[in-house]
Amino acid sequence: MSSRFCSGVISILENIERNDGHFKPLEFLKSRLVRLYPPLLFALLLTISVYGLIHVTHLNGSDNLLLSGDLYVFREKAVLEWDSILDSVFFLQGIFAGSPGPTLNGALWSLSFEFWFYIVAMFFTIWIVDKRQFWGGFLTVGIFVAILYLDRPRFFAFLSTWLAGLTWAIIYRKRWVVKTFFRTYLWLLAGGIAAAVAILVSQNGLWLLIHPYRTILSYFTQSMICWVTMIIAAQIASRLEKGSFHFFHAYKLAPFSYTLYLIHFPLLTLAFSFLHHFLHTVSWVYGAITGVLLGAIIMLISSHLALFIENKAMFRKLLAGFFHRAKAS
């Protein structure tokens, strides 16, 4: 999640750079919607298709995914909640609506957080960068108050993860930070956060790590772990690459990481529905090998699919042509 937040922050920074130190919110919002919607709509169609395929062909899961001897499976049955599909289209799942998203695509729960973090970041940037537009600050506070009123503490806990993404973005855009600030003070910060996590775990038990995201305390504990991991990874990367800081070439995953995130769950569900009956009685080794192969196949599919559904230039051109024809008619 933090990597996608990093992408959103980079979009804000590039917007300010393109516009001579000013921020254009409409330009940013269009960019984010063109980025988010095509993969999301494809993922929703894929989710519906997987549901239909499982039930039409009567695969394992059309009635029950549990087989004899199973204690637990990630989903007991392939079901489709149309209200959750609609909530996901408008980024309402998990925050403004009770459902966290379609159960056949568990990854969609985080998209509402991502979208509303973008909205808050947009208004906050309007307030800070273009100081004359004070309404940005009022809207920022208004969204926070509305979400707090809805009793969604996860939103504020995940805000810390978003700030980790902000840090990644600044490091990526201003790489000199690694050479000066990182090697001293951030090590102390990582140590302090790690000590705080150790104290929380010692006082509250290992459930904070074993069963994360159950209470507000576990949310913040996981967020702090995200911060420590981010700091250590950046420090190691800067040392191994002698300051060039290419993030272990992880940037090569960026062109299709969003697509991979959105489609992996329904594809794995379909594969599990088909293969569970065959792998149920064999050694776990075969299951592990199958899982690795499925992961590689889904990454390959995502890398090729993203060339189309994450092609923002193509969708901007299509939308421009659509609005031009609509205006002409």
C-alpha positions as CSV (number, residue, x, y, z in Angstrom):
1,M,0.0,0.0,0.0
2,S,2.8,2.4,0.9
3,S,4.3,2.1,-2.6
4,R,1.0,3.3,-4.2
5,F,0.9,6.1,-1.7
6,C,4.4,7.0,-2.7
7,S,3.2,7.2,-6.4
8,G,0.4,9.6,-5.4
9,V,2.8,11.9,-3.5
10,I,5.2,11.9,-6.5
11,S,2.3,12.9,-8.7
12,I,1.7,15.9,-6.3
13,L,5.4,16.9,-6.4
14,E,5.5,16.6,-10.2
15,N,2.4,18.7,-10.5
16,I,4.0,21.5,-8.4
17,E,7.2,21.3,-10.5
18,R,5.4,21.5,-13.8
19,N,3.4,24.6,-12.7
20,D,6.2,26.7,-11.4
21,G,5.7,26.1,-7.7
22,H,1.9,26.2,-7.9
23,F,-0.5,23.2,-7.5
24,K,-3.3,22.6,-9.9
25,P,-5.9,20.4,-8.1
26,L,-8.0,19.6,-11.2
27,E,-5.0,18.4,-13.1
28,F,-4.0,16.2,-10.2
29,L,-7.5,14.8,-9.7
30,K,-7.8,13.9,-13.4
31,S,-4.5,12.2,-13.3
32,R,-5.4,10.1,-10.2
33,L,-8.8,9.1,-11.7
34,V,-7.3,8.1,-15.0
35,R,-4.7,6.1,-13.0
36,L,-7.2,4.4,-10.6
37,Y,-10.3,3.7,-12.6
38,P,-9.3,1.6,-15.7
39,P,-7.6,-1.1,-13.6
40,L,-10.3,-1.0,-11.0
41,L,-13.1,-1.4,-13.5
42,F,-11.2,-4.3,-15.1
43,A,-10.7,-5.9,-11.7
44,L,-14.4,-5.7,-10.9
45,L,-15.3,-7.3,-14.3
46,L,-12.7,-10.0,-13.6
47,T,-14.2,-10.6,-10.1
48,I,-17.7,-11.0,-11.6
49,S,-16.4,-13.3,-14.3
50,V,-14.5,-15.5,-11.8
51,Y,-17.7,-15.8,-9.8
52,G,-19.7,-16.7,-12.9
53,L,-17.2,-19.2,-14.1
54,I,-17.0,-21.0,-10.7
55,H,-20.8,-21.3,-10.6
56,V,-21.5,-22.1,-14.2
57,T,-18.9,-24.9,-14.3
58,H,-19.7,-26.0,-10.8
59,L,-16.1,-25.8,-9.6
60,N,-15.1,-26.4,-6.0
61,G,-16.4,-23.4,-4.2
62,S,-19.7,-23.0,-5.9
63,D,-21.2,-24.6,-2.8
64,N,-18.3,-24.9,-0.4
65,L,-14.5,-24.6,-0.7
66,L,-13.9,-26.7,2.4
67,L,-13.0,-30.3,1.7
68,S,-12.9,-33.2,4.2
69,G,-10.0,-32.6,6.6
70,D,-9.8,-28.8,6.0
71,L,-9.7,-26.7,9.1
72,Y,-9.7,-23.3,7.4
73,V,-9.7,-21.8,3.9
74,F,-9.5,-18.1,3.0
75,R,-13.0,-18.2,1.6
76,E,-15.6,-20.8,2.4
77,K,-17.7,-20.1,-0.7
78,A,-17.6,-18.1,-3.9
79,V,-20.2,-15.3,-3.3
80,L,-20.7,-12.0,-5.0
81,E,-22.1,-8.9,-3.2
82,W,-23.4,-6.4,-5.7
83,D,-23.7,-3.7,-3.2
84,S,-20.0,-4.1,-2.4
85,I,-19.2,-3.9,-6.1
86,L,-21.1,-0.6,-6.3
87,D,-19.4,0.7,-3.2
88,S,-16.0,-0.1,-4.7
89,V,-16.8,1.9,-7.9
90,F,-17.2,5.0,-5.7
91,F,-14.4,4.2,-3.3
92,L,-16.8,3.9,-0.4
93,Q,-15.9,0.4,0.9
94,G,-14.7,0.1,4.4
95,I,-14.9,3.9,5.2
96,F,-18.3,5.3,4.3
97,A,-19.9,1.8,3.8
98,G,-19.9,-1.1,6.1
99,S,-18.6,-3.7,3.7
100,P,-14.8,-3.8,3.1
101,G,-15.4,-4.8,-0.6
102,P,-16.2,-7.9,-2.6
103,T,-15.1,-11.0,-0.8
104,L,-13.9,-12.5,-4.1
105,N,-11.4,-9.7,-4.4
106,G,-10.1,-9.0,-0.9
107,A,-7.5,-6.6,-2.2
108,L,-10.1,-3.9,-3.0
109,W,-10.5,-3.0,0.7
110,S,-7.5,-0.6,0.6
111,L,-8.6,1.4,-2.5
112,S,-11.0,3.6,-0.6
113,F,-8.3,4.5,1.9
114,E,-6.0,5.3,-1.0
115,F,-8.5,7.4,-2.8
116,W,-9.5,9.5,0.2
117,F,-5.9,10.0,1.2
118,Y,-5.4,11.5,-2.3
119,I,-8.4,13.8,-1.7
120,V,-7.1,14.9,1.7
121,A,-3.6,15.3,0.3
122,M,-5.0,17.4,-2.6
123,F,-6.8,19.8,-0.3
124,F,-3.9,20.0,2.1
125,T,-1.5,20.8,-0.7
126,I,-3.9,23.6,-1.9
127,W,-3.8,25.0,1.6
128,I,0.0,24.8,2.1
129,V,1.3,25.6,-1.4
130,D,-1.3,28.2,-2.5
131,K,-1.8,29.8,0.8
132,R,-4.4,32.2,-0.5
133,Q,-6.8,29.3,-1.0
134,F,-7.7,28.8,2.7
135,W,-10.8,26.7,1.7
136,G,-8.4,23.8,1.1
137,G,-7.6,23.7,4.8
138,F,-11.2,23.8,5.8
139,L,-12.0,20.9,3.4
140,T,-9.1,18.9,4.8
141,V,-10.3,19.3,8.3
142,G,-13.9,18.7,7.2
143,I,-13.0,15.3,5.7
144,F,-11.1,14.2,8.8
145,V,-13.9,15.2,11.1
146,A,-16.5,13.4,8.9
147,I,-14.4,10.2,8.9
148,L,-13.8,10.5,12.7
149,Y,-17.5,10.9,13.2
150,L,-18.0,7.7,11.2
151,D,-15.7,5.9,13.7
152,R,-13.1,4.7,11.2
153,P,-9.9,4.7,13.3
154,R,-8.1,2.6,10.6
155,F,-8.1,5.7,8.4
156,F,-5.9,7.6,10.9
157,A,-3.7,4.6,11.6
158,F,-3.0,4.0,7.9
159,L,-2.3,7.8,7.6
160,S,1.1,6.9,9.2
161,T,1.7,4.4,6.4
162,W,0.8,7.1,3.9
163,L,3.4,9.3,5.6
164,A,6.0,6.5,5.1
165,G,5.1,6.7,1.4
166,L,5.6,10.5,1.6
167,T,9.1,9.9,2.9
168,W,9.9,7.4,0.1
169,A,8.6,9.9,-2.4
170,I,10.8,12.8,-1.1
171,I,13.8,10.4,-1.0
172,Y,13.2,9.3,-4.5
173,R,12.8,12.9,-5.8
174,K,15.6,14.4,-3.6
175,R,18.2,11.7,-3.5
176,W,20.8,13.9,-1.7
177,V,18.8,13.3,1.5
178,V,20.2,9.7,1.6
179,K,23.8,10.9,1.8
180,T,23.4,13.6,4.4
181,F,20.4,13.0,6.7
182,F,19.9,9.2,6.4
183,R,23.2,7.9,7.7
184,T,22.9,9.6,11.1
185,Y,19.5,10.8,12.4
186,L,17.3,8.2,10.6
187,W,19.2,5.4,12.2
188,L,18.3,6.9,15.6
189,L,14.7,7.3,14.5
190,A,14.6,3.6,13.4
191,G,16.0,2.5,16.7
192,G,13.5,4.6,18.6
193,I,10.5,3.3,16.7
194,A,11.8,-0.3,17.0
195,A,12.1,0.2,20.8
196,A,8.5,1.6,20.9
197,V,7.3,-1.5,19.0
198,A,9.2,-3.8,21.5
199,I,7.6,-2.0,24.5
200,L,4.1,-2.3,23.0
201,V,4.6,-6.0,22.2
202,S,6.1,-6.8,25.7
203,Q,3.2,-5.0,27.4
204,N,0.4,-6.3,25.2
205,G,1.6,-9.7,23.9
206,L,2.6,-11.1,20.6
207,W,-0.9,-10.9,19.2
208,L,0.0,-7.4,18.0
209,L,2.3,-9.1,15.5
210,I,0.6,-12.4,14.9
211,H,-2.9,-11.0,14.5
212,P,-2.4,-7.5,13.1
213,Y,-5.1,-5.0,12.1
214,R,-7.6,-6.0,14.8
215,T,-7.5,-3.0,17.2
216,I,-6.3,0.6,16.9
217,L,-3.2,-0.4,18.8
218,S,-2.3,-3.2,16.4
219,Y,-2.9,-0.8,13.5
220,F,-0.3,1.7,14.8
221,T,2.1,-1.1,15.7
222,Q,2.0,-2.4,12.1
223,S,2.4,1.1,10.8
224,M,5.5,1.6,13.0
225,I,7.0,-1.6,11.6
226,C,6.4,-0.3,8.1
227,W,8.4,2.8,9.1
228,V,11.3,0.8,10.5
229,T,11.3,-1.4,7.4
230,M,11.3,1.6,5.1
231,I,14.2,3.2,6.9
232,I,16.4,0.1,7.0
233,A,15.7,-0.8,3.4
234,A,16.6,2.7,2.2
235,Q,19.8,2.6,4.2
236,I,20.8,-0.8,2.9
237,A,20.0,0.2,-0.7
238,S,22.0,3.4,-0.4
239,R,25.0,1.5,0.9
240,L,24.9,-1.4,-1.6
241,E,24.4,0.9,-4.6
242,K,26.9,3.5,-3.4
243,G,24.5,6.3,-3.3
244,S,22.9,5.7,-6.6
245,F,19.8,4.5,-4.8
246,H,17.8,2.5,-7.3
247,F,15.7,0.7,-4.7
248,F,17.2,-2.6,-5.8
249,H,15.7,-2.0,-9.2
250,A,12.2,-2.4,-7.7
251,Y,11.1,0.5,-9.9
252,K,10.8,-2.2,-12.7
253,L,7.7,-3.5,-10.8
254,A,6.0,0.0,-10.8
255,P,4.5,-0.2,-14.3
256,F,2.3,-3.2,-13.4
257,S,2.3,-3.3,-9.6
258,Y,-1.2,-1.7,-9.3
259,T,-2.7,-4.1,-11.8
260,L,-1.0,-7.0,-10.0
261,Y,-2.5,-5.9,-6.7
262,L,-6.0,-5.6,-8.2
263,I,-6.2,-8.9,-10.1
264,H,-4.2,-11.4,-8.1
265,F,-6.9,-12.2,-5.6
266,P,-9.7,-13.3,-8.0
267,L,-7.1,-15.2,-10.2
268,L,-5.8,-17.0,-7.1
269,T,-9.3,-17.8,-6.0
270,L,-10.1,-19.3,-9.4
271,A,-6.9,-21.3,-9.4
272,F,-7.6,-22.5,-5.8
273,S,-11.1,-23.5,-6.8
274,F,-9.8,-25.6,-9.6
275,L,-6.7,-27.1,-8.0
276,H,-7.7,-27.5,-4.4
277,H,-9.3,-30.9,-5.1
278,F,-6.1,-32.2,-6.7
279,L,-3.7,-30.8,-4.1
280,H,-5.8,-31.6,-1.1
281,T,-4.3,-35.0,-0.4
282,V,-0.7,-34.5,-1.6
283,S,2.3,-33.2,0.2
284,W,2.5,-29.5,1.1
285,V,5.6,-29.3,-1.1
286,Y,3.5,-29.6,-4.2
287,G,1.2,-26.9,-2.9
288,A,4.2,-24.6,-2.3
289,I,5.6,-25.2,-5.8
290,T,2.1,-24.6,-7.3
291,G,1.9,-21.4,-5.4
292,V,5.2,-20.1,-6.7
293,L,4.3,-21.0,-10.3
294,L,0.9,-19.3,-9.9
295,G,2.6,-16.2,-8.6
296,A,5.0,-16.1,-11.6
297,I,2.1,-16.6,-14.0
298,I,0.0,-13.9,-12.5
299,M,2.9,-11.4,-12.5
300,L,3.5,-12.2,-16.2
301,I,-0.2,-11.6,-16.9
302,S,-0.2,-8.4,-15.0
303,S,2.9,-7.1,-16.7
304,H,1.3,-7.5,-20.1
305,L,-2.2,-6.4,-19.1
306,A,-0.9,-3.2,-17.5
307,L,0.4,-2.0,-20.9
308,F,-3.2,-1.4,-21.7
309,I,-5.2,-0.8,-18.5
310,E,-2.5,1.4,-16.9
311,N,-1.8,3.4,-20.1
312,K,-2.9,6.8,-18.9
313,A,-2.0,8.5,-22.2
314,M,-4.3,6.2,-24.2
315,F,-7.2,6.7,-21.8
316,R,-6.7,10.5,-21.8
317,K,-6.9,10.4,-25.5
318,L,-10.0,8.3,-25.5
319,L,-11.7,10.5,-22.9
320,A,-10.8,13.7,-24.9
321,G,-12.3,12.2,-28.0
322,F,-15.4,11.2,-26.2
323,F,-16.0,14.6,-24.7
324,H,-15.2,16.2,-28.1
325,R,-17.8,14.1,-29.8
326,A,-20.3,14.7,-27.0
327,K,-19.8,18.5,-27.2
328,A,-20.1,18.4,-31.0
329,S,-23.4,16.4,-30.9
